[in-house]
Amino acid sequence: MVPLILFLAVWAILILGFALMALITCTMSLRFGISGFMTLSTNTVFVLVTLLVLGGTGFYLIGVNWAQTVSILPNSIPSLEL
């Protein structure tokens, strides 16, 4: 039995990696990209959509019972009865 909170920890690590890569991408786009309205607006849309998705996911995760466990491997092998 694996505690469900372990999956939350793995998800949080992956989100931190995504945030780092998104920060680097936006910084490079704004610094070395073509200066203009389109560059600024696409970066703004990207950040807003990312915050919207992560916020929605956060609201969902508030309602999860993290004390539960998940069985990864079955406890018994099913029989092949006909």
C-alpha positions in Angstrom: 0.0 0.0 0.0 1.4 3.3 -1.1 0.2 6.5 0.7 -1.6 8.9 -1.6 0.4 11.8 -0.4 3.5 10.3 -2.1 1.8 11.0 -5.5 1.2 14.6 -4.4 4.9 15.0 -3.6 5.9 13.7 -7.0 3.4 16.0 -8.6 4.8 19.0 -6.7 8.3 18.2 -7.8 7.2 18.0 -11.4 5.3 21.3 -11.1 8.4 22.9 -9.7 10.4 21.7 -12.7 7.6 23.1 -15.0 7.7 26.4 -13.2 11.5 26.7 -13.6 11.3 25.8 -17.3 8.5 28.3 -17.8 10.4 31.0 -16.1 13.5 30.4 -18.2 11.4 30.3 -21.4 9.5 33.5 -20.6 12.7 35.3 -19.6 14.5 34.2 -22.8 11.6 35.2 -24.9 11.3 38.6 -23.4 15.0 39.3 -23.4 16.2 37.8 -26.7 12.9 37.7 -28.7 11.6 40.3 -31.1 10.5 43.2 -29.0 6.8 44.0 -29.6 3.3 43.6 -28.5 2.9 40.0 -29.8 5.8 38.8 -27.7 4.5 40.4 -24.5 0.9 39.3 -25.2 1.8 35.6 -25.9 3.9 35.5 -22.7 1.0 37.1 -20.7 -1.5 34.6 -22.1 0.9 31.7 -21.4 1.3 32.8 -17.7 -2.5 33.4 -17.2 -3.5 30.1 -18.7 -0.9 28.3 -16.6 -2.1 30.1 -13.4 -5.7 29.2 -14.3 -4.9 25.5 -14.8 -2.8 25.3 -11.6 -5.4 27.2 -9.6 -8.1 24.8 -10.7 -6.0 21.8 -10.0 -5.2 23.3 -6.5 -9.0 23.7 -5.8 -9.5 20.1 -6.7 -6.6 18.9 -4.6 -8.0 20.6 -1.5 -10.9 18.1 -1.5 -8.8 15.0 -1.7 -8.4 12.7 1.3 -4.6 12.4 1.5 -4.7 9.8 4.3 -5.9 7.1 1.8 -3.5 4.5 0.5 -3.4 3.0 -3.0 -2.7 -0.6 -3.7 -0.3 -0.7 -6.7 0.2 -4.5 -6.8 -2.8 -6.9 -6.3 -2.9 -8.8 -3.0 -3.7 -12.0 -4.7 -3.5 -13.5 -8.1 -6.9 -13.9 -9.7 -7.9 -17.5 -10.5 -8.7 -18.7 -14.0 -12.0 -20.4 -13.2 -14.4 -21.0 -16.1 
